[in-house]
Amino acid sequence: MSDPRSEQLHRRAEAVLPGGVNSPVRAFRAVGGHPVFIESARGARLVGADGREYIDFVGSWGPAILGHAEPTVVAAVQQAATRGLSFGAPTEGEVLLAEKLIELFPSIEMVRCVSSGTEATMSALRAARGATGRPLIVKFDGGYHGHSDCLLVQAGSGAATFGTPDSAGVPEEIVRSSRSLPYNDVPALEDLFAREGAHIAAVIVEPVAGNMGCVPPEPGFLEGIVRLCDAAGAVAIFDEVMTGCRLARGGAQERYGVTPHLTCLGKIVGGGMPLAAYGGRRDIMERVAPLGPVYQAGTLSGNPLAVAAALATLEQLRPELYERLETLGARLEAGLREALAGARVDGCVQRVGSMITLFFRPGPVRNWADAAGSDRERFARWHAGLLERGVYWPPSQFEAAFLSAALGEEDIDRTIAAAADALRSS
């Protein structure tokens, strides 16, 4: 795809930003070529630096469930800006937002606002350690919960192992208190609790994994996490930064009927602004300063512009919106399956609500080991083919795509046609 303006901007960016970007996946290293620099966005469309339009299935990596520049949200932010950009003091909006989140997520009895998903998960884990007095954190292979040190850990072969850093700059002694297990593997978690349960503070999980593609929980997996945590006095944390308010108004925990002890939220609940939150059982949250000894603070936490965007977004999350997303998602899923069959390409399509991934390998994909067996080179060629045909898909085999309510059936059909054409030519 020829985009001279983006190519020029990327060369300039590489001189002043690591890799030319402010977040790694934006660099297109997994698919080759250079990233598209975005000039503007509205509804389900992005406009690149060269003026070309794209149907968007990234949605700012999840927040844009209503589409870009939704008029009500924009108006709310504009009005809030006239009153001041940041106060570093409490506002009524923060109270309204907390009340709204507690209404949407019955598992949340108290909530604390922060500015990013990384802050939310890091703070929830600190609260869990503070409440239990225990050191160990358990996560699952392929799950991403932000870039705090204790979570940048990968498992060795077999079941749980002592963590080894998955990033330079992370001391080994920090991740020695982390364990990583295969996703969807309750027996492995049972075995770990049998051996180390008295030292486990928390188990953190993406209830639908979206950072190794769209990988749903198998029956009993989420329930098993909560059951084992309950029995051992540990804290079950659902990282719903991605799934919160996307898979249902009350997130994955509403969709699957499973209640965690703590929940991490971000993306949609910030309305596209830098806002996230963590919350849950009152007895745990009352350990957070200034009520308790678990310290966490932030100058921009509960920023009034972000809160205004959040409230304006959450008010529009009605049942009919999720029905529409389900209909559009099912149409796209069926079309992609047909496209794979028509092109005689090995692949599978996995979807939960408005999250979807086309894996270039036979399915089902149920964990990181499965996902890692995908044909990444084939994905890169397919991704380039979609861009050439005006479809902006996540530039990684291991990132879920997101649908927004701004999409129409014609957008879905055009995307299916582009996907089929790109499959045949890749």
N, C-alpha and C positions, 0 to 999 in steps of 0.2 A: 504494500500500500504506500503510495506516495503522499507524504504530508510534510513538505519542506519547512513549513513554519514550526511544527512540533519538533522536527529534527534539529532545527537551528536553536530552539529554546532548550532542548535537551543538552546540546553541546555546551551552551552557556551554563546551564545548571550543574553539569558535571564538574565545572571548575570551582563551584562554591558550595555545593551540597554533596554529601557522600552518595555516590551513585547517581547524582542528579535528582534525588528525591528526598522526601521527609518521612517516608515509610517504605520498607524494602520491596513489598510486592508491587508497588507502583512502577518499579524500574523495568518491568517486563523481562527480567532476566530468565524467568522460567519458560518464556515463549519466544524469546528472541526479538530482534527489532528494537525500535524505540517507543516509548510511551506516547500516547496521544495527550497533548496538553489541552485542558478544557477551558474554553472561553466563557461558556455560560450553560445553564440547564433550565429546562422548564418542562413540567409534566414528566413524561416518560422519555424525553429527548435530551441528549447532550449535544453541544455544539463544540467541535474541536477548534484549535487555534487557526486552522485554515478555513474555517467556516463550514466544514462538513458536518452533517447531522448523523447521530447514531441512536438506535433504540437501546435504551439502557437497562441492563440486567445486573448491574453492580449496586446501584442505588446508594452510593457513598458507603458501600460495604454493609448495607442493611437499614440505615435510619430512614431512608426516603420511602416509607410505605405508602404515603399519600402522593408521591411524585415530588419532583423538584419545584421549588419556589411556589408552593401551595399558597394561594392568596391570603387565606385566613392566618396562616402561620407567619407569613411575611409581615402582614399588618400588625400582628401582636408584637413582633420583635421591633418594628419601627416605632410603635407607640411606647414600648418599654424604653427604647433608646433615648427618647426625649426626656425621660425622667432621670437619666444617669446610667452609666455603663457598669459601674461596680461600686458597692458600698462597703464591703467587708463587715457588714452588720446584718442582722436578721430582717426579713421582709415577710409580709403577709403571703406573698406568692409561694414562698418555701413551705409555709404551713398548708396551703391549698394543694401543693404538689404532693406533699407527704400524705395528706388525707386521701388523695386520689390514688396513689400507689397502694395504700393499704386497702382501699376499696377493691382495686383490681386484683390484688394478690393477697388472699386471705391468710397465707402463711406469714405475711409480714405484719408484725405488731408495732414495731418501731423502725424508722428508716433514717439513714444519714446520706446526704447528697455529697458527691465528689465530682471531679471533672473528667474522669476517663474510666474506661473499663479496667485498665490495669490498676488504677487506684482502688476501684471497687473490690476486685478480687484480692489484692494485697491486704486491704483493710479487713475484709471478711475473714481471711486466714489468721490475721493477727488477733482479731476478736475471738476466733475459735480457740487459738492457743491460750489466750488470756483467760477464757472461761473454763478451759479444761485443765490448764497447767501442764499440758503435754507438748512434746516437740514435733511429732511426726505428721507429715502431710502426705496424702495419697492422691495421685492424679491418674489419668489414663493416657496411654500412648496415642499420639496424634491430636490430643486435646491441647488447645492453646488458651491460656488464661491471662494474657498480658505478659509483659517482659520483666516482671520483678524476679529477683535472683532465684528464689526458692522454687519457682515454677519453670525455669529454663533447664529442665532435666529430662533425660531420656532413659528408657529401661535398657538393660542388657538382654541377653537371650533368656528364654524360659520365662518363669514367673517373675515376681518382683525381685529387684536387685537394689543394692545401694545405688543411689543416684550418681550419675556422672554428668558434669556440666554440658549443656547443649549450646553454650555460647562462650566465646572467649570473654574474660573479665569477670566470670562468676567463680568464686573460690569453691574448691571441692568441699570444704568443711561446711559451707552453707547448704549445699544440696544433699549432704549426707543425711539430712533429716527429711528428705523427700523420697517417695517411692512411686514408681510408675508401673501400671498393669495394663494388659490388653483390654480395650474397650469391649463391652458386652460380655465380659467373662466374670460371672458371679462366683464360680468355684475358686478362681484365683484370688478374689477379694476375701472369700471365706477363709482360705488358707492363710492369707496375710493377717487377718484379724486373729486367727487361732494362735499365730506365732507372736504378733506384736501389738495386739489390740489394746493392751494397757497403756501403750505409748502413743497411740494414734489420736491426734487432736481433731482431724477433719479429713473427709473425702470430698474432693471437688470434681465436678463433672459438667460437661456440656450435655444437657439432657437430650438434645439432638446435636451430634457433632457436626459443626460447620467449618472446621478448620482442617479437615481431611476430606473435604467434599461433604455432601449431605448424607450422613450415616445415622439412621434412626436407632433408638434403643430397642433391643429385643424384649419381648414380654418377660417381665420379672426382673430386668436389669436395674431400673431405677428403684423399684420397690426393694430389691435386695440391698442396695446401698443404704437406704433409710433404715431398713430392718437391722442391718449389721451395726450401723452407727448407734441406733437406739440401744441395742443390747450391750454395746461396749462403752456407752457414755461419750461417744464421739459426735462431731457435728457434721451433718450432711449438707453440703453447699451446692446449690444448683447455680452454675454460671449461665444466667439467661441474658447476658449482654446481647447475644445475637437473637435468641428465640423469644425473649420477653416482649410481649405485645405483638409479636409477629405470627406465631402459630395459633394464638388465641388472644383475647384481651388480657387474660391472666397467664399468658405464656405457655410453655411446655407443661408446667405443673398442672394447669387447667386442662390441657388437651389430654394428658395421660392420667390425670387423677391421682397424682403422687405429691405429697406435701414434704418439702425439705425443711431444715431447721434455719438455714440462711439462704438468701437469694441475692445474686449480683445482677444489676440491670444497667443498661446503657443504650446506645444507638437510638432506637425508636423513642424511648422515654425521654430523650433529650431533644426530640424534634429536629434533629440535624445540627444541633449546637453542641459544644463540648460540655456535656453533663452526663453523669452516671450516678448510681446509688447502690447501696447495699443495706439489707435489713432482714429482719426475721423475728425470732422469738424474743420477747421482752427481756427475759432473764439474761440472754446473751448480749443484747444491745445495751442494756443498762451497765455493762462492763466498760462501755466506751466513754472516754472523757467528754464532758467534765463530770459525768456521774460516776465513772469508775477509772481503773488504772490503765486501761488500754488506750494509748495516745494515738490520735489521728486528727489532722487539721488541714486546712487549705484556704488560702486567701480568696480564691475564686469559687469555692464550693457554694452551690446554690446561687450562682450568678443570675441577676435579675433578667437579663436578656435570654439566657438559656432556659430559665424557668418559664418565661412567657411563651417561648417556642414549645416547650414540653406540654404546658397546659392546653395550648391551642391544638396540638396534635392529638393528645389523649382524648380530648372531647369528641373527636371525629371517629374514634375506633368503635364503630357500632357493628352488630352482628352481620348486617348486610354487606359491610366491607369485606369481612372474612369469607362470606359466601361467594362474593365476586372473585376474590383471590383464589379460592379453591377451584372455581370453574375455569378461570384462566390457567391456573397451574395444571389442571388435569388435561386441558386442551394442548398445552405445550408438551407435557409428558408424553401423551399419545403420539403427537406429531414427531417428536424426537425418536421414539421407539420405531415408528414407521420409517423414518429416515435412515436409521441404522440398518434395519432389515433390507431396505431398498438398495443401500450401498454395499450390503454384505460385509459389514464391518463389525468386528467383535467389540461389543460395548454394552453397557447397561445404563438405564436412567433411574435415579433414585430421587424421590421427592417426598417432602413432608410439608403440606400446605403450600406456602409461597417460597419455600426453599427448594432448590433443585440442582442436581449435578448429573452431567453425562460423563461416566467413567469409560475410558478406553480399555476395558477388560471385561470378561464375562462376570456376571454378578451372581449372587448379591455381594456387595461390599459391606462387611459388618465390623471391621476394625482397621487399624493402621496398616497391618501387614497386608491385608487385602488391597487397600487403597494404593499402597506403595508399589504393587504389581501392575499398575496401569501403564499404558504406553504413552509416556510423556511427550515423546517426539511427535507422535500422531496428534496428540492434543494440541501441541504448539502449531502444527500445520493447520489444524481445524480452526484454531483461534484466529490465526492470520486470515483465513478464508472468511470468517465471520466479519472481521473488521473491514475487509475489502468490500463486503456486501452491506455495510452499514449497521452492524450489530455489535454492541459493546458488551462482551462477556468477560467474567473475571479472568485475568491473565495468569491463571494457575490451575492445574488439574485438581488441586486440593483445596480450592475455595468454592463454597456454595454460591450459586447465583440466586438473586432475589427478584421477585416480581413486585410491582407496585400497582396500586389501584388506578394509577393514571394510564396504564396500558389498556388498549382496546383489542378486540378480537382480531382486527386487521393487523395490529402489531404482532400478535402471536403467530398468525398465519404467515406473515412476511418473514418472521424469524425462523419458522419451521422450513420455509422454502430456502432461506439462506443457509441453514444448517445442513439440509439435504444436499444442496449444491456444493457446499464446502466439503462435505464428507466424500462425495464422488471425486472431487479434485485433489483430495489430500492423500 
